[in-house]
Amino acid sequence: MGNYHQQPKKQLSTKAGSNPSHNVRASISKEVTTSSNPQTVQPRQTSKKFDNCVTKFAFATKTGYSPKNPNKVNQDSFLVLPHLGEYRRTHFFAVADGHGVNGKPVSEYVKTVLAKEVEHSIKYTFDQAKINQRVVDSTEVKEQLEKSFGRVTEGLISQSGINLRFSGSTCVSVLIVGNKVFCANVGDSRATLARRKEFAGPNGVTQYKIIGIPLNRDHKADEPDEQARILQNGGRVAAYRDMQGNPLGPARVWHLNEDIPGLAMSRSFGDQAASEVGVNSNPEITEMNLVEADKFLILASDGVWEFISNDQAVNIVMPHY
């Protein structure tokens, strides 16, 4: 059971660029800052370059190939919320990859409820900042994202009515505010940033290439800190074994004395059997500032990243940028 090797493929790409529009309706006048003392931060200087980094977005999805299961269901869901809460510089995107018998309804629930929770909490935070004429600190944004993910988990368990014993979903998301991007992730889906990098070519001539920068780490069961948590909670981490005892495929989460659930990740929504031995849905949240060399973002499930590297992915997308 758990997250099998053949996965539906989900990809969502957002394009970063300059937007010289002067429409400032429902937009805060100061940049989100990383300062621990928001009161001392100066107003954002006027700059058209990063006024609104997202100029377009697109998505594509395809059921993963599984010769033993020709009727395989695509269990991925995606979420696009441009101009979140009517703040034109604020955008939220996410990809949820379901697994197990009820993976599709779980990923759909995550998508639906996360959209409502994030929009409500972020809009409220920005509205209050406008009223009080202050800068929104990045710590506040991270706290609201974490609370939103937590409310999704609470609702999934108490209100969804879905059998979660051996079913669940990942979720990778990005919240873009002006030129700052926050990535909140649960599971082994991934967000990758395409950046133009210069390097010295032959005869010292400057050349350029596009590289892929992951914004989150994959929550795999054999990550040292993740594995430690599972072991501390009475679980074990091991791959499948063939007839000769050789490991097959990725490391998986198991109960100590039972061969369940065999989940191939250390964090997910749902998956109650796995949660009994330390798997959780606590999002890992990162932040970074976008720069002029940044071109676009790709959000995709592990059905993409199992076979394509970060650099390969951004170079596949680049001709369509």
C-alpha positions in Angstrom: 0.0 0.0 0.0 1.1 3.6 0.1 2.6 5.7 -2.6 3.5 3.4 -5.5 6.2 3.9 -8.1 3.9 4.7 -11.0 2.4 8.1 -10.3 0.1 10.5 -12.1 2.1 13.4 -13.4 1.1 17.0 -12.5 2.9 20.1 -13.5 2.0 23.7 -12.9 4.2 26.5 -14.2 4.1 30.2 -13.4 6.0 32.9 -15.3 7.9 35.6 -13.5 8.4 39.0 -15.2 7.8 42.7 -15.1 4.3 44.1 -15.0 4.3 47.9 -15.3 0.6 48.3 -14.5 -0.3 51.2 -12.3 -3.5 49.6 -11.0 -3.0 49.5 -7.2 -6.6 48.5 -6.3 -6.6 46.5 -3.0 -2.8 46.3 -2.9 -0.7 47.0 0.2 1.8 49.8 -0.3 4.7 48.2 1.4 6.7 45.0 0.7 6.6 42.0 3.0 9.8 42.1 5.0 12.0 39.6 6.9 12.7 42.2 9.6 11.9 41.0 13.1 10.8 44.6 13.9 8.3 45.7 11.3 7.8 49.2 12.8 11.4 50.2 11.8 11.1 49.0 8.1 11.0 51.8 5.5 8.3 51.7 2.8 9.1 49.8 -0.3 10.8 52.0 -2.9 8.9 52.5 -6.2 10.0 49.8 -8.6 8.1 48.6 -11.7 10.4 45.6 -12.2 9.0 43.6 -9.2 5.6 45.2 -8.8 3.9 42.0 -9.9 6.2 39.1 -10.7 3.6 36.7 -12.1 2.5 37.5 -15.6 1.0 34.1 -16.6 0.5 30.5 -15.5 -0.4 27.2 -17.0 -1.0 23.6 -16.0 -0.9 20.1 -17.4 -1.7 16.7 -16.0 -1.5 13.1 -17.2 -2.2 9.8 -15.6 1.0 7.8 -15.0 1.6 4.7 -17.1 0.9 1.5 -15.2 0.8 -1.7 -17.5 -0.9 -3.7 -14.7 -3.5 -1.1 -14.1 -4.8 0.3 -17.4 -7.8 2.0 -15.6 -5.5 3.9 -13.3 -7.2 7.0 -11.9 -5.4 10.4 -12.0 -5.3 11.4 -8.3 -3.6 14.7 -8.7 -5.3 18.1 -8.0 -4.1 21.6 -8.7 -4.9 25.0 -7.2 -4.5 28.4 -8.8 -5.4 31.6 -6.9 -4.1 34.6 -8.8 -4.6 38.0 -7.2 -5.4 36.3 -3.9 -7.9 38.2 -1.8 -8.0 40.9 -4.5 -4.3 41.8 -3.8 -3.0 42.0 -7.3 0.6 41.3 -6.3 -0.3 38.2 -4.3 -0.8 34.7 -5.9 -1.1 31.2 -4.5 -0.5 28.0 -6.4 -0.4 24.4 -5.2 -0.3 20.8 -6.5 -1.7 17.9 -4.4 -0.8 14.3 -5.3 -3.2 11.7 -3.9 -2.3 8.1 -3.2 -4.2 5.0 -1.9 -7.7 3.9 -2.7 -9.2 7.3 -1.7 -6.3 9.4 -2.9 -8.4 11.4 -5.4 -11.0 12.6 -2.8 -8.2 13.4 -0.4 -6.3 15.6 -2.9 -9.6 17.3 -3.9 -10.4 18.0 -0.3 -6.9 19.4 0.3 -7.2 21.6 -2.8 -10.6 22.9 -1.9 -10.1 23.6 1.8 -6.6 24.9 1.5 -7.7 27.5 -1.0 -10.4 28.8 1.4 -8.1 28.8 4.4 -5.1 30.5 2.7 -7.2 33.1 1.0 -9.0 34.0 4.2 -6.0 34.1 6.5 -3.6 35.9 4.1 -6.3 38.5 3.1 -7.1 39.1 6.8 -3.4 39.6 7.6 -2.9 42.1 4.8 -6.2 43.9 5.5 -5.2 44.4 9.1 -1.8 45.7 8.0 -3.4 48.2 5.8 -5.7 49.4 8.5 -2.8 49.8 11.0 -0.5 51.2 8.3 2.3 48.8 8.9 4.5 46.3 7.1 3.5 42.6 7.1 6.4 40.6 8.5 7.3 37.3 6.8 7.0 35.5 10.1 3.3 36.4 10.0 2.9 35.0 6.6 4.6 31.7 7.5 2.4 31.4 10.6 -0.8 31.9 8.6 0.4 29.2 6.0 1.1 26.8 8.8 -2.3 27.4 10.5 -4.0 27.0 7.1 -2.4 23.6 6.6 -3.3 22.6 10.1 -7.0 23.4 9.6 -7.0 21.3 6.4 -5.7 18.4 8.5 -8.3 19.0 11.2 -11.2 19.1 8.7 -9.9 16.1 6.7 -10.0 14.0 9.9 -13.2 15.3 11.5 -15.4 16.5 8.6 -14.5 14.9 5.3 -16.0 11.5 5.8 -13.2 10.0 3.8 -11.6 6.7 4.9 -8.1 7.8 5.6 -6.6 4.6 6.9 -4.4 3.9 3.9 -5.1 7.0 1.7 -3.6 10.5 1.7 -2.1 13.3 -0.3 1.0 15.4 -0.6 0.8 19.1 -1.2 3.5 21.6 -2.5 2.4 25.2 -2.6 3.9 28.6 -3.3 2.6 32.0 -2.1 4.1 34.9 -4.1 3.9 38.4 -2.7 5.5 41.0 -4.9 9.1 39.7 -5.3 9.0 37.3 -2.3 8.0 33.7 -2.6 7.0 31.4 0.2 7.0 27.6 -0.4 5.0 25.4 2.0 5.4 21.7 1.4 4.1 18.4 2.8 5.4 15.2 1.1 7.5 14.5 -1.9 6.1 16.9 -4.5 8.4 19.8 -5.4 8.5 23.4 -6.5 11.5 24.4 -8.7 12.6 27.8 -9.7 14.2 28.5 -13.1 17.1 30.9 -12.9 19.3 32.3 -15.6 22.9 31.9 -14.6 26.0 33.4 -16.3 29.3 31.7 -16.6 32.6 32.2 -18.4 32.7 30.4 -21.7 35.6 29.9 -24.1 38.0 32.9 -24.4 36.3 34.4 -21.4 33.1 35.1 -23.3 30.1 35.3 -20.9 27.5 32.6 -21.6 24.2 31.8 -20.0 22.3 28.7 -18.9 19.0 28.0 -17.1 19.3 26.0 -13.9 16.6 24.6 -11.6 16.6 25.5 -8.0 14.4 23.4 -5.7 12.4 25.5 -3.2 11.7 22.6 -0.9 13.1 19.2 0.0 11.3 16.0 -0.7 10.0 14.4 2.5 11.4 11.0 2.0 11.3 8.3 4.7 15.1 7.9 4.8 15.9 11.6 5.3 17.9 11.5 8.6 15.6 13.7 10.7 12.4 12.3 9.2 13.6 8.7 9.8 14.5 9.6 13.4 11.0 10.9 14.0 9.4 7.7 12.7 11.7 5.5 14.7 11.0 7.5 17.8 7.3 7.0 17.3 7.6 3.2 17.1 7.8 2.8 13.3 10.5 1.4 11.0 11.9 2.5 7.6 12.8 0.0 4.9 12.3 -0.6 1.2 10.5 -3.6 -0.3 12.6 -6.7 -0.6 12.8 -9.2 -3.5 13.0 -13.0 -3.1 16.7 -12.7 -2.4 16.3 -10.0 0.2 17.6 -7.2 -1.9 15.9 -3.8 -1.4 13.5 -2.7 -4.1 12.5 0.9 -4.7 12.4 3.8 -2.2 12.5 3.6 1.6 9.0 3.2 3.1 7.3 3.8 6.4 6.1 0.6 8.3 4.6 -0.3 11.7 7.3 -2.0 13.8 5.7 -5.4 13.8 3.3 -5.2 10.8 3.9 -4.8 7.1 1.6 -1.7 6.9 1.3 0.9 5.5 4.4 1.0 3.3 4.2 4.7 2.6 7.0 6.1 0.5 7.1 9.5 2.2 7.5 10.9 5.7 4.8 13.6 5.6 1.3 13.6 4.1 -2.3 14.6 4.6 -4.4 11.7 5.8 -2.7 8.3 6.0 -3.9 7.5 9.5 -2.0 4.2 9.7 1.2 6.0 8.9 0.4 8.8 11.3 0.4 6.3 14.2 4.2 5.9 13.7 5.3 9.5 13.2 4.1 10.6 9.7 2.6 14.1 9.9 1.2 16.9 7.8 3.3 19.7 9.3 4.4 21.9 6.4 8.0 22.8 5.9 8.1 26.5 4.9 10.9 28.3 3.1 11.1 31.8 1.7 13.3 33.7 -0.8 13.4 36.9 -2.8 13.0 36.7 -6.5 15.7 38.4 -8.6 15.8 39.6 -12.2 17.5 36.4 -13.3 14.5 34.3 -12.1 12.2 33.3 -15.0 9.5 30.9 -13.9 8.4 28.3 -11.3 7.4 24.6 -11.8 5.2 22.8 -9.3 5.0 19.1 -9.9 4.3 15.7 -8.2 6.9 13.0 -7.8 5.6 11.5 -11.0 7.7 14.1 -12.7 10.7 14.3 -10.4 11.2 10.5 -10.3 12.4 10.7 -13.9 13.4 14.3 -14.6 16.0 16.4 -12.7 15.4 20.1 -11.8 17.7 21.3 -14.6 16.0 19.0 -17.1 12.6 20.2 -16.2 13.3 24.0 -16.4 15.1 23.5 -19.8 12.1 21.6 -21.1 9.8 24.4 -20.2 12.2 27.3 -21.2 11.4 27.2 -24.9 7.7 27.9 -24.1 8.6 30.8 -21.7 
